[in-house]
Amino acid sequence: MIDHISVAVRDLDAAAHFYQAVLGAIGYQKLVVRPRTIGFGKSYPEFWLNLRASLAPIDADSGAHAALRVRTSELVDAFHAAAVAAGGRCDGAPGLRPQHGEGYYAAFIRDLDGNRVEAVTFLKGQL
């Protein structure tokens, strides 16, 4: 079982602003703020941003990939909309992904540093 994940970012303040909007759409909040790291979660920090100011720009084939499970397709949609509105790039619009399993409904975004983040839920009987 995974307890938490960390992603590297070049600008901690910009990333925190971005993720406050994106993760806020699925019920996360900023729980820990330190000089070089910020932790988001629901009851404890599960998603960490770590400052790496010298990080080279990430291309489409590199960077972290984190998938966050949510309860409903509406939350997947809200996650995607919030990410795009906050300056993230769409890397896969919300929708069913039968190649990943029955009822797999997800959206993929790229954050300001190129990390790929996904929100996913599993729908019953949707294929």
TORKOL-4160 file (C-alpha; in steps of 0.2 Angstrom, whole numbers, padded with zeros to 4 digits, m for minus):
127
<pt num="1" X="0000" Y="0000" Z="0000"/>
<pt num="2" X="0007" Y="0017" Z="m0005"/>
<pt num="3" X="0006" Y="0030" Z="0009"/>
<pt num="4" X="0011" Y="0046" Z="0000"/>
<pt num="5" X="0019" Y="0052" Z="m0016"/>
<pt num="6" X="0031" Y="0067" Z="m0020"/>
<pt num="7" X="0033" Y="0076" Z="m0036"/>
<pt num="8" X="0048" Y="0088" Z="m0040"/>
<pt num="9" X="0043" Y="0106" Z="m0045"/>
<pt num="10" X="0054" Y="0121" Z="m0050"/>
<pt num="11" X="0044" Y="0134" Z="m0042"/>
<pt num="12" X="0036" Y="0129" Z="m0026"/>
<pt num="13" X="0024" Y="0144" Z="m0024"/>
<pt num="14" X="0017" Y="0142" Z="m0042"/>
<pt num="15" X="0015" Y="0124" Z="m0040"/>
<pt num="16" X="0006" Y="0126" Z="m0023"/>
<pt num="17" X="m0006" Y="0138" Z="m0031"/>
<pt num="18" X="m0009" Y="0126" Z="m0045"/>
<pt num="19" X="m0011" Y="0111" Z="m0034"/>
<pt num="20" X="m0022" Y="0121" Z="m0022"/>
<pt num="21" X="m0035" Y="0123" Z="m0036"/>
<pt num="22" X="m0033" Y="0105" Z="m0043"/>
<pt num="23" X="m0032" Y="0095" Z="m0027"/>
<pt num="24" X="m0045" Y="0106" Z="m0019"/>
<pt num="25" X="m0057" Y="0100" Z="m0033"/>
<pt num="26" X="m0056" Y="0083" Z="m0026"/>
<pt num="27" X="m0056" Y="0087" Z="m0007"/>
<pt num="28" X="m0038" Y="0089" Z="m0003"/>
<pt num="29" X="m0031" Y="0104" Z="0006"/>
<pt num="30" X="m0014" Y="0111" Z="0010"/>
<pt num="31" X="m0009" Y="0102" Z="0027"/>
<pt num="32" X="0010" Y="0105" Z="0029"/>
<pt num="33" X="0020" Y="0120" Z="0023"/>
<pt num="34" X="0039" Y="0119" Z="0025"/>
<pt num="35" X="0052" Y="0130" Z="0016"/>
<pt num="36" X="0056" Y="0117" Z="0002"/>
<pt num="37" X="0040" Y="0106" Z="0003"/>
<pt num="38" X="0021" Y="0107" Z="0004"/>
<pt num="39" X="0010" Y="0092" Z="0008"/>
<pt num="40" X="m0008" Y="0090" Z="0003"/>
<pt num="41" X="m0021" Y="0078" Z="0009"/>
<pt num="42" X="m0038" Y="0075" Z="0016"/>
<pt num="43" X="m0033" Y="0070" Z="0034"/>
<pt num="44" X="m0014" Y="0068" Z="0032"/>
<pt num="45" X="m0002" Y="0074" Z="0019"/>
<pt num="46" X="m0003" Y="0061" Z="0004"/>
<pt num="47" X="0003" Y="0072" Z="m0010"/>
<pt num="48" X="0019" Y="0082" Z="m0008"/>
<pt num="49" X="0028" Y="0095" Z="m0018"/>
<pt num="50" X="0047" Y="0096" Z="m0017"/>
<pt num="51" X="0056" Y="0111" Z="m0023"/>
<pt num="52" X="0070" Y="0106" Z="m0035"/>
<pt num="53" X="0074" Y="0124" Z="m0042"/>
<pt num="54" X="0087" Y="0116" Z="m0054"/>
<pt num="55" X="0075" Y="0104" Z="m0062"/>
<pt num="56" X="0076" Y="0103" Z="m0081"/>
<pt num="57" X="0060" Y="0105" Z="m0090"/>
<pt num="58" X="0051" Y="0089" Z="m0091"/>
<pt num="59" X="0046" Y="0083" Z="m0109"/>
<pt num="60" X="0030" Y="0072" Z="m0113"/>
<pt num="61" X="0040" Y="0056" Z="m0110"/>
<pt num="62" X="0047" Y="0059" Z="m0093"/>
<pt num="63" X="0041" Y="0066" Z="m0076"/>
<pt num="64" X="0031" Y="0058" Z="m0062"/>
<pt num="65" X="0014" Y="0050" Z="m0065"/>
<pt num="66" X="0003" Y="0049" Z="m0050"/>
<pt num="67" X="m0015" Y="0042" Z="m0051"/>
<pt num="68" X="m0027" Y="0048" Z="m0037"/>
<pt num="69" X="m0043" Y="0038" Z="m0034"/>
<pt num="70" X="m0059" Y="0048" Z="m0032"/>
<pt num="71" X="m0077" Y="0042" Z="m0028"/>
<pt num="72" X="m0086" Y="0049" Z="m0044"/>
<pt num="73" X="m0085" Y="0053" Z="m0062"/>
<pt num="74" X="m0090" Y="0071" Z="m0057"/>
<pt num="75" X="m0074" Y="0073" Z="m0046"/>
<pt num="76" X="m0064" Y="0067" Z="m0061"/>
<pt num="77" X="m0072" Y="0080" Z="m0072"/>
<pt num="78" X="m0070" Y="0093" Z="m0058"/>
<pt num="79" X="m0051" Y="0089" Z="m0056"/>
<pt num="80" X="m0048" Y="0090" Z="m0075"/>
<pt num="81" X="m0058" Y="0107" Z="m0077"/>
<pt num="82" X="m0048" Y="0114" Z="m0062"/>
<pt num="83" X="m0031" Y="0109" Z="m0068"/>
<pt num="84" X="m0034" Y="0116" Z="m0086"/>
<pt num="85" X="m0041" Y="0132" Z="m0078"/>
<pt num="86" X="m0026" Y="0134" Z="m0067"/>
<pt num="87" X="m0014" Y="0133" Z="m0081"/>
<pt num="88" X="m0011" Y="0114" Z="m0083"/>
<pt num="89" X="m0011" Y="0105" Z="m0099"/>
<pt num="90" X="m0024" Y="0092" Z="m0104"/>
<pt num="91" X="m0016" Y="0075" Z="m0107"/>
<pt num="92" X="m0032" Y="0065" Z="m0109"/>
<pt num="93" X="m0049" Y="0072" Z="m0107"/>
<pt num="94" X="m0061" Y="0064" Z="m0094"/>
<pt num="95" X="m0069" Y="0048" Z="m0101"/>
<pt num="96" X="m0069" Y="0029" Z="m0100"/>
<pt num="97" X="m0053" Y="0020" Z="m0104"/>
<pt num="98" X="m0058" Y="0002" Z="m0108"/>
<pt num="99" X="m0040" Y="m0003" Z="m0111"/>
<pt num="100" X="m0037" Y="0000" Z="m0093"/>
<pt num="101" X="m0051" Y="m0011" Z="m0086"/>
<pt num="102" X="m0070" Y="m0011" Z="m0085"/>
<pt num="103" X="m0078" Y="0005" Z="m0079"/>
<pt num="104" X="m0061" Y="0014" Z="m0079"/>
<pt num="105" X="m0065" Y="0032" Z="m0080"/>
<pt num="106" X="m0051" Y="0045" Z="m0079"/>
<pt num="107" X="m0043" Y="0061" Z="m0084"/>
<pt num="108" X="m0025" Y="0065" Z="m0086"/>
<pt num="109" X="m0016" Y="0082" Z="m0084"/>
<pt num="110" X="0001" Y="0089" Z="m0085"/>
<pt num="111" X="0006" Y="0101" Z="m0071"/>
<pt num="112" X="0016" Y="0117" Z="m0073"/>
<pt num="113" X="0032" Y="0106" Z="m0073"/>
<pt num="114" X="0026" Y="0092" Z="m0084"/>
<pt num="115" X="0022" Y="0079" Z="m0071"/>
<pt num="116" X="0007" Y="0069" Z="m0076"/>
<pt num="117" X="m0007" Y="0067" Z="m0064"/>
<pt num="118" X="m0023" Y="0057" Z="m0066"/>
<pt num="119" X="m0039" Y="0056" Z="m0057"/>
<pt num="120" X="m0048" Y="0040" Z="m0059"/>
<pt num="121" X="m0064" Y="0031" Z="m0053"/>
<pt num="122" X="m0072" Y="0015" Z="m0057"/>
<pt num="123" X="m0089" Y="0015" Z="m0064"/>
<pt num="124" X="m0101" Y="m0001" Z="m0063"/>
<pt num="125" X="m0108" Y="m0008" Z="m0079"/>
<pt num="126" X="m0102" Y="0007" Z="m0091"/>
<pt num="127" X="m0093" Y="m0004" Z="m0104"/>
